[in-house]
Amino acid sequence: MNYDPNDETSVADRLRFALVDEVVDEGRVRTPPIKEAMQTVPRHLFVPDVSLEQAYANSTVDIKRTEDGTSISCASQPGVVGLMLEQLQVEPGHNVLELGAGTGYNAGLLGHLVGPFGHVTTIDVDDDLVTNARSHLAAAGIGNVTVLQSDGALGYPDAAPYDRIIATVGAHGVPRTWLDQLAPGGRLVVPQRLRGSVSRSITYENHDGHWVSVGSEMNTFMPLRKGIADDDRRLIALASNGSVRLQTNSEQAIDAAALAGVIDQPRTVIWSEVYYQAMESPEWMELWLTCTMPGGLNRMPFSAEAVGNLLLDDPYPSSSAVVDKGALTYLVRRLSDQRTPEGAKLWEFGVVGHGPGSDDLADRVRESMRTWDHDYRGREARFELKARDAAPTAPAAGRFTFATPLNQLVIDWQ
């Protein structure tokens, strides 16, 4: 394509194509229809308050905050958008329901993918977001999307059944309404918070009467709000200066007073002999730990000045903290002297503990990591949704069942 650097449309086209090339190179987008949709739908019309460079960066754009500055809605990272569209596998003519309209950009991509004989319904709980999404879609010339204000957990039965349903908000329990509104052979993609802070974008299908996963990707979204499936989160201070905090979740009974200033207390550090290469994702170890540790793994947000002072030099930035009463541990990494047979560098995970009982807790975390490394490394977990009142799943090694407010969730490493 030829670009005029003085023409805004030409610059937007150049930046958009460069962004799509980036997410394709990352492996997030793999199929031609999704690539073409992202090359066609102008993201900058959906985030009009930022520069073209920001609109076409592979990063989120915050669009709504609370009074204290906490972001509660954003335009998702384009790489994540493409990844979830790959999971959803929309086809021309499909009837699609989206939960979480946001800016309307994802609905615009869906509208492009379903084509003139398909339709998209998208729902958001906030009237201002609904108004803006409608305006953005109109500006982009996309007419096969209906934007509604409602509690996304209710779905929208009036336009059901749907060939595909996608949630662009995080859910802990999966509302039965979403499953009931899918057509036979339909597919649900949902960023599901599994336990603690650990989430995955899971693709569910109904196989022989069982809602089971056919794939999943590491992914975290802002939670459902203002409705029947709210997933409230709160932050509690771990350091007296507020530089280290713990994200806790609705199902966790964590004593904030017992953890006040725990990071200021003396630390214990132990190393696991569990190793990773530089570009290798620890996501499955993270999921294993959230299955086996008390309360699961939690995110531990920290400020830059805490690193190397209150915290060790290389804290693991994803979900890493385990709490048991007044004890807290978190994961760290260090470059190892060991190498792969090909000579590549390896990093070793360690466990740092603070507070009374943290020595024992750190040992338990390390042993769980070693169990995963020895017995389950190389496996991907399978997920199943069951009704709250369904018969319990038979226990087995590597199989875990957790209750959410809406379902039983079975995580099976078999």
C-alpha positions as CSV (number, residue, x, y, z in Angstrom):
1,M,0.0,0.0,0.0
2,N,1.1,3.6,-0.6
3,Y,0.9,5.9,2.4
4,D,0.7,9.7,2.6
5,P,2.4,10.7,5.9
6,N,0.3,13.9,5.9
7,D,-3.0,12.2,5.5
8,E,-4.6,10.9,8.8
9,T,-6.5,8.1,7.1
10,S,-3.3,6.9,5.4
11,V,-1.3,7.0,8.6
12,A,-4.1,5.1,10.4
13,D,-4.0,2.4,7.7
14,R,-0.3,2.1,7.9
15,L,-0.4,1.8,11.7
16,R,-3.3,-0.7,11.6
17,F,-1.5,-3.0,9.1
18,A,1.7,-2.8,11.2
19,L,-0.3,-3.8,14.3
20,V,-1.9,-6.8,12.6
21,D,1.5,-7.9,11.3
22,E,2.7,-7.8,14.9
23,V,-0.1,-9.9,16.3
24,V,0.3,-12.4,13.4
25,D,4.0,-12.7,14.1
26,E,3.2,-13.3,17.8
27,G,1.0,-16.2,16.8
28,R,-2.1,-14.6,18.3
29,V,-3.8,-14.3,14.9
30,R,-3.5,-17.3,12.6
31,T,-6.5,-17.5,10.2
32,P,-7.0,-15.2,7.2
33,P,-10.6,-14.1,8.1
34,I,-9.5,-12.7,11.5
35,K,-6.4,-11.1,10.0
36,E,-8.6,-9.4,7.3
37,A,-11.1,-8.2,9.9
38,M,-8.4,-6.6,12.0
39,Q,-6.9,-5.0,8.9
40,T,-10.3,-3.6,7.9
41,V,-12.1,-2.4,11.1
42,P,-10.6,1.0,12.2
43,R,-9.7,0.7,15.9
44,H,-9.0,4.4,16.2
45,L,-12.7,5.2,15.7
46,F,-13.5,3.2,18.8
47,V,-10.9,4.9,21.0
48,P,-11.2,8.5,19.6
49,D,-9.7,10.2,22.7
50,V,-6.2,8.8,22.2
51,S,-3.6,9.3,19.5
52,L,-3.4,7.1,16.4
53,E,-0.2,5.7,17.8
54,Q,-1.9,4.7,21.0
55,A,-4.9,3.4,19.2
56,Y,-2.7,1.0,17.1
57,A,-0.3,0.0,19.9
58,N,-0.6,-3.6,21.0
59,S,-1.8,-2.5,24.4
60,T,-5.0,-1.8,26.4
61,V,-6.7,1.7,26.4
62,D,-8.5,2.6,29.6
63,I,-11.9,4.1,28.8
64,K,-13.6,4.3,32.2
65,R,-12.3,4.7,35.8
66,T,-13.7,5.0,39.3
67,E,-13.3,8.1,41.4
68,D,-10.1,6.7,42.9
69,G,-8.6,6.1,39.5
70,T,-9.2,2.4,39.2
71,S,-9.8,1.3,35.7
72,I,-13.1,-0.6,35.3
73,S,-13.4,-0.7,31.5
74,C,-10.9,-0.7,28.7
75,A,-10.3,-1.5,25.1
76,S,-8.5,-4.9,25.3
77,Q,-5.0,-5.5,24.0
78,P,-5.4,-6.3,20.2
79,G,-3.3,-9.4,20.6
80,V,-5.8,-10.7,23.2
81,V,-8.7,-9.7,21.0
82,G,-7.3,-11.7,18.1
83,L,-6.5,-14.7,20.3
84,M,-10.1,-14.9,21.6
85,L,-11.5,-14.5,18.1
86,E,-9.3,-17.5,17.1
87,Q,-10.8,-19.4,20.0
88,L,-14.4,-18.4,19.0
89,Q,-14.1,-19.3,15.3
90,V,-17.0,-17.2,14.1
91,E,-18.3,-18.0,10.6
92,P,-20.3,-16.0,8.1
93,G,-24.0,-16.0,8.9
94,H,-23.5,-16.7,12.6
95,N,-25.7,-15.2,15.3
96,V,-23.3,-14.1,18.0
97,L,-23.8,-12.7,21.6
98,E,-21.1,-10.7,23.2
99,L,-21.1,-9.9,26.9
100,G,-19.2,-6.6,27.6
101,A,-19.6,-4.1,24.7
102,G,-16.8,-1.8,26.0
103,T,-15.8,0.5,23.1
104,G,-17.7,-1.6,20.5
105,Y,-14.5,-2.6,18.7
106,N,-14.7,-6.3,19.3
107,A,-18.4,-6.3,18.3
108,G,-17.3,-4.5,15.1
109,L,-14.8,-7.2,14.4
110,L,-17.5,-9.8,15.0
111,G,-19.9,-7.9,12.7
112,H,-17.3,-8.0,10.0
113,L,-16.7,-11.7,10.5
114,V,-20.4,-12.8,10.5
115,G,-21.0,-10.7,7.3
116,P,-24.3,-9.3,5.9
117,F,-26.3,-12.4,6.7
118,G,-25.1,-12.7,10.3
119,H,-25.8,-10.6,13.4
120,V,-24.1,-9.6,16.6
121,T,-25.8,-8.6,19.9
122,T,-23.5,-6.9,22.5
123,I,-24.4,-6.0,26.1
124,D,-22.9,-3.7,28.6
125,V,-24.1,-2.7,32.1
126,D,-23.2,1.1,31.8
127,D,-25.4,3.4,29.8
128,D,-22.5,5.7,28.8
129,L,-20.5,2.7,27.4
130,V,-23.6,1.6,25.4
131,T,-24.1,5.1,24.0
132,N,-20.4,5.4,23.0
133,A,-20.3,1.9,21.5
134,R,-23.3,2.7,19.3
135,S,-21.7,5.9,18.2
136,H,-18.3,4.2,17.4
137,L,-20.0,1.4,15.4
138,A,-22.0,4.0,13.4
139,A,-18.8,5.9,12.7
140,A,-17.2,2.8,11.4
141,G,-20.2,2.0,9.2
142,I,-21.0,-1.3,10.9
143,G,-24.8,-1.9,10.9
144,N,-25.3,-5.5,11.8
145,V,-24.6,-5.0,15.6
146,T,-27.2,-4.3,18.2
147,V,-25.9,-2.7,21.5
148,L,-28.0,-3.1,24.6
149,Q,-27.8,-2.0,28.2
150,S,-28.4,-4.9,30.6
151,D,-26.7,-7.2,33.1
152,G,-24.5,-9.4,30.8
153,A,-25.0,-12.4,33.1
154,L,-28.6,-12.6,31.9
155,G,-27.6,-12.9,28.3
156,Y,-30.3,-11.9,25.8
157,P,-32.9,-14.6,25.3
158,D,-34.9,-12.6,22.7
159,A,-32.3,-13.1,20.0
160,A,-31.3,-16.7,21.0
161,P,-30.2,-19.2,20.1
162,Y,-26.7,-18.1,19.4
163,D,-24.1,-20.0,17.4
164,R,-21.3,-18.3,19.4
165,I,-21.2,-16.5,22.8
166,I,-18.1,-14.6,23.9
167,A,-17.6,-12.8,27.2
168,T,-15.1,-9.9,27.1
169,V,-15.5,-9.6,30.9
170,G,-14.1,-11.9,33.5
171,A,-16.4,-14.4,35.2
172,H,-15.8,-16.7,38.2
173,G,-19.0,-18.7,37.8
174,V,-20.5,-19.2,34.3
175,P,-24.2,-18.2,34.2
176,R,-26.5,-21.0,33.2
177,T,-28.3,-18.5,30.9
178,W,-25.2,-18.4,28.6
179,L,-25.2,-22.1,28.2
180,D,-29.0,-22.3,27.7
181,Q,-28.9,-19.6,25.0
182,L,-26.4,-21.5,22.8
183,A,-27.6,-23.4,19.8
184,P,-26.8,-27.1,19.5
185,G,-23.1,-27.3,18.4
186,G,-22.5,-23.8,19.8
187,R,-19.4,-22.5,21.5
188,L,-18.8,-20.3,24.5
189,V,-15.5,-18.4,25.1
190,V,-15.1,-17.0,28.6
191,P,-12.2,-15.5,30.5
192,Q,-12.9,-17.5,33.7
193,R,-11.3,-16.8,37.0
194,L,-10.6,-20.3,38.2
195,R,-9.3,-19.9,41.8
196,G,-7.6,-17.0,43.5
197,S,-6.4,-14.6,40.8
198,V,-5.6,-17.3,38.2
199,S,-7.7,-17.0,35.0
200,R,-7.8,-18.6,31.6
201,S,-9.8,-17.9,28.5
202,I,-11.7,-21.2,28.1
203,T,-13.5,-22.5,25.1
204,Y,-16.5,-24.7,26.1
205,E,-18.6,-27.0,24.0
206,N,-21.4,-29.4,25.0
207,H,-20.1,-33.0,24.3
208,D,-22.6,-35.7,25.2
209,G,-24.4,-33.5,27.7
210,H,-21.2,-32.3,29.4
211,W,-19.8,-28.7,29.1
212,V,-16.1,-29.4,28.6
213,S,-13.2,-27.4,27.4
214,V,-11.8,-27.8,23.9
215,G,-9.0,-25.4,24.5
216,S,-7.8,-22.6,26.8
217,E,-5.4,-19.7,26.9
218,M,-3.8,-17.7,29.7
219,N,-5.9,-14.5,30.0
220,T,-7.4,-12.1,32.6
221,F,-10.2,-9.6,32.1
222,M,-11.9,-7.1,34.4
223,P,-14.8,-8.8,36.2
224,L,-18.5,-8.6,35.7
225,R,-20.1,-5.7,37.6
226,K,-23.5,-4.5,38.8
227,G,-25.3,-7.8,38.3
228,I,-26.1,-11.3,39.5
229,A,-22.6,-12.7,38.7
230,D,-20.5,-9.9,40.3
231,D,-17.0,-11.0,41.1
232,D,-15.9,-8.4,43.7
233,R,-12.1,-7.9,44.3
234,R,-10.3,-5.9,46.9
235,L,-6.7,-4.9,47.6
236,I,-5.2,-5.2,51.1
237,A,-1.9,-3.7,52.1
238,L,1.1,-6.0,52.9
239,A,3.7,-3.3,53.4
240,S,3.4,-0.4,55.9
241,N,4.2,2.1,53.1
242,G,1.5,0.7,50.8
243,S,4.0,-0.3,48.1
244,V,3.0,-4.0,48.1
245,R,-0.6,-5.1,48.1
246,L,-2.6,-8.4,47.7
247,Q,-5.6,-8.8,45.4
248,T,-8.2,-10.9,47.1
249,N,-11.4,-12.3,45.7
250,S,-14.9,-12.9,46.7
251,E,-14.6,-16.5,47.8
252,Q,-11.5,-16.0,49.9
253,A,-11.7,-15.5,53.7
254,I,-8.4,-13.6,54.2
255,D,-7.7,-11.7,57.4
256,A,-6.3,-8.4,56.3
257,A,-5.3,-7.4,59.8
258,A,-3.2,-10.6,60.2
259,L,-1.3,-9.6,57.0
260,A,-0.8,-5.9,57.8
261,G,2.9,-5.1,57.3
262,V,3.8,-8.8,56.7
263,I,6.3,-7.8,53.9
264,D,8.2,-5.7,56.5
265,Q,8.9,-8.8,58.5
266,P,12.1,-10.9,58.0
267,R,12.1,-13.1,54.9
268,T,12.9,-16.8,54.2
269,V,14.1,-17.7,50.7
270,I,14.2,-21.2,49.3
271,W,14.9,-22.4,45.8
272,S,12.8,-25.1,44.0
273,E,15.1,-26.7,41.4
274,V,12.2,-26.1,39.0
275,Y,13.6,-24.5,35.8
276,Y,12.3,-22.5,32.8
277,Q,13.8,-21.3,29.6
278,A,13.6,-17.5,28.8
279,M,10.5,-17.6,26.5
280,E,8.8,-20.5,28.2
281,S,5.5,-19.7,29.9
282,P,5.0,-20.9,33.6
283,E,1.3,-20.7,33.1
284,W,0.6,-24.4,33.8
285,M,2.7,-24.4,36.9
286,E,0.8,-21.3,38.0
287,L,-2.5,-23.2,37.5
288,W,-1.2,-26.2,39.4
289,L,-0.3,-24.1,42.4
290,T,-3.7,-22.4,42.4
291,C,-5.3,-25.9,42.5
292,T,-3.1,-27.2,45.3
293,M,-2.4,-24.2,47.6
294,P,-4.6,-22.8,50.4
295,G,-7.0,-20.3,48.7
296,G,-5.1,-20.6,45.4
297,L,-2.6,-18.1,44.0
298,N,-3.2,-14.4,44.2
299,R,-1.8,-11.4,42.4
300,M,0.5,-9.2,44.4
301,P,0.7,-5.7,42.8
302,F,3.8,-3.8,43.8
303,S,5.4,-0.5,43.0
304,A,8.9,-0.2,41.4
305,E,10.6,1.1,44.5
306,A,9.6,-2.1,46.4
307,V,11.7,-4.3,44.1
308,G,15.2,-5.0,45.6
309,N,14.1,-3.5,48.9
310,L,11.0,-5.0,50.5
311,L,10.8,-7.6,47.7
312,L,13.6,-9.7,46.2
313,D,15.0,-8.5,42.9
314,D,12.9,-10.5,40.4
315,P,9.4,-11.2,41.8
316,Y,7.2,-13.2,39.4
317,P,4.8,-10.5,38.1
318,S,1.7,-12.8,37.5
319,S,-0.3,-14.6,40.2
320,S,2.3,-15.6,42.7
321,A,1.3,-15.1,46.3
322,V,0.0,-17.8,48.7
323,V,-1.6,-16.9,52.1
324,D,-2.3,-19.1,55.1
325,K,-3.5,-17.1,58.1
326,G,-0.7,-14.6,58.9
327,A,1.9,-16.2,56.6
328,L,2.6,-15.1,53.0
329,T,4.8,-16.5,50.2
330,Y,5.5,-15.3,46.7
331,L,7.4,-16.6,43.8
332,V,10.7,-15.2,42.5
333,R,13.2,-16.2,39.8
334,R,17.0,-16.2,39.3
335,L,19.3,-17.0,36.4
336,S,20.7,-20.5,37.0
337,D,24.2,-21.9,36.3
338,Q,22.5,-24.8,34.6
339,R,21.8,-24.9,30.8
340,T,19.6,-26.9,28.5
341,P,21.4,-29.7,26.4
342,E,21.5,-27.1,23.6
343,G,23.2,-24.6,25.9
344,A,20.2,-22.2,26.4
345,K,19.9,-20.3,29.7
346,L,17.6,-21.5,32.4
347,W,15.9,-19.6,35.2
348,E,15.0,-21.2,38.5
349,F,11.9,-20.4,40.5
350,G,12.2,-19.7,44.2
351,V,9.7,-19.1,47.1
352,V,10.0,-16.1,49.5
353,G,8.1,-16.3,52.8
354,H,7.2,-13.7,55.4
355,G,5.3,-13.9,58.7
356,P,4.6,-16.6,61.3
357,G,4.4,-20.0,59.7
358,S,5.9,-18.9,56.4
359,D,8.8,-21.4,56.6
360,D,6.3,-24.3,56.5
361,L,4.2,-22.6,53.9
362,A,7.2,-22.0,51.6
363,D,8.1,-25.6,51.9
364,R,4.6,-26.7,50.9
365,V,4.7,-24.4,47.8
366,R,8.1,-25.7,46.8
367,E,7.0,-29.3,47.1
368,S,3.9,-28.7,45.1
369,M,6.0,-27.1,42.4
370,R,8.3,-30.2,42.4
371,T,5.3,-32.5,42.1
372,W,4.0,-30.6,39.1
373,D,7.5,-30.6,37.5
374,H,7.9,-34.4,38.1
375,D,4.4,-35.7,37.4
376,Y,2.4,-33.1,35.4
377,R,4.8,-30.9,33.4
378,G,4.0,-31.1,29.7
379,R,0.2,-31.7,30.4
380,E,-2.6,-29.2,29.8
381,A,-5.5,-29.3,32.1
382,R,-9.1,-29.9,30.9
383,F,-12.0,-28.0,32.4
384,E,-15.6,-29.1,33.0
385,L,-18.6,-27.0,34.2
386,K,-21.2,-28.9,36.2
387,A,-24.4,-27.8,38.0
388,R,-24.0,-26.8,41.6
389,D,-26.2,-29.7,42.6
390,A,-24.6,-32.3,40.3
391,A,-23.2,-35.5,41.8
392,P,-19.5,-35.0,42.9
393,T,-16.8,-36.0,40.4
394,A,-14.9,-39.0,41.5
395,P,-11.6,-38.0,43.1
396,A,-8.4,-38.9,41.4
397,A,-4.8,-37.8,41.4
398,G,-4.5,-34.5,39.4
399,R,-8.2,-33.8,39.5
400,F,-9.7,-30.9,41.5
401,T,-13.2,-29.8,42.0
402,F,-14.0,-26.2,43.2
403,A,-17.4,-24.6,43.9
404,T,-18.2,-21.2,42.3
405,P,-21.4,-19.3,43.1
406,L,-23.0,-20.7,39.9
407,N,-21.3,-24.0,39.1
408,Q,-18.9,-26.8,40.1
409,L,-15.7,-26.4,38.2
410,V,-13.6,-29.6,37.6
411,I,-10.0,-29.1,36.7
412,D,-8.5,-32.4,35.4
413,W,-4.8,-33.0,34.5
414,Q,-5.5,-36.5,33.3
